[in-house]
Amino acid sequence: MNILVTGGTGALGREVVKRLRQSGHRARVLSRKPGSGADWAQGDIATGAGLNQALMGMDAVVHAATAAAQPWRLRATDVVGTRRVLAMARAAGVRHVVHVSIVGMEGVSYPYYKYKLEAEAIVRENIVPWTILRATQFHSLMEAFLSAFSMVPGVAMVPKSWRFQPVDPGDFAERIVGVLMGDPSGLRPDFGGPEVRDLGSLAVLWLAARRSRKRIVNLKLPLKFSRQFAEGRLLTPDHRDGTTTFEQYLEKRYPRQS
């Protein structure tokens, strides 16, 4: 099977590409970055540059590209770019698009989710036969949050009550590859991490793994989405599909020297 992975250099995309190739499939990486090899396609879904060539000869697409780290590009990439990917995929004869999304976004006032929901709505237009797979937050995002809240010397100011169900991208990639082997199947059940944890407890683990002596201070954010995170709106406790805990992720990322 020939599969294009948009966002193929991201935390999830890398894992999907690796597992597809291990399974004997051809995985072509689409990235804005230059690369080498026959299965590297440089392009940008926000502009369409390189996209036609990247889609040539592909049977399916895993659409994992996002501008989450560049908010000024969100509409161009996640919304307009998604429509462009689907339109060009249809023209190229692609038979299945697997769209990567996020658990529990409806009604949560986090600006990024507005664009992700718009992208889902475009996928549901059935421009190309589709499957939507939603996951909870990746371990690497938990670490990004904690890094941002730890910029003050000696202190980690953390909204302790935020609740997440962190999942490993490799675990989710296994599910994506399995879905690719079947027919398009619409919105699939949520995919969640093995544990529900508050950000305060994750901060304790993270600081310990990094041998940091920073003191944790509770950060109260008077924002609607902050309250919604604490309420557990992004959780899917009935779907603890992932097997890698945040603590296990940290043990691998920050191995202790013997």
Secondary structure as UniProt FT lines:
FT   STRAND          2..6
FT   TURN            7..9
FT   HELIX           11..22
FT   TURN            23..24
FT   STRAND          26..31
FT   TURN            38..39
FT   STRAND          40..42
FT   TURN            45..48
FT   HELIX           51..55
FT   TURN            56..57
FT   STRAND          60..63
FT   TURN            68..69
FT   HELIX           71..73
FT   HELIX           75..80
FT   HELIX           81..91
FT   TURN            92..93
FT   STRAND          96..102
FT   TURN            103..104
FT   TURN            106..107
FT   HELIX           111..123
FT   TURN            124..125
FT   STRAND          130..135
FT   HELIX           139..148
FT   TURN            149..150
FT   TURN            153..154
FT   STRAND          155..158
FT   TURN            160..161
FT   STRAND          163..164
FT   HELIX           169..180
FT   STRAND          186..187
FT   STRAND          191..192
FT   STRAND          197..198
FT   HELIX           199..209
FT   TURN            210..211
FT   STRAND          215..218
FT   HELIX           224..231
FT   TURN            232..234
FT   TURN            237..238
FT   HELIX           246..253
//
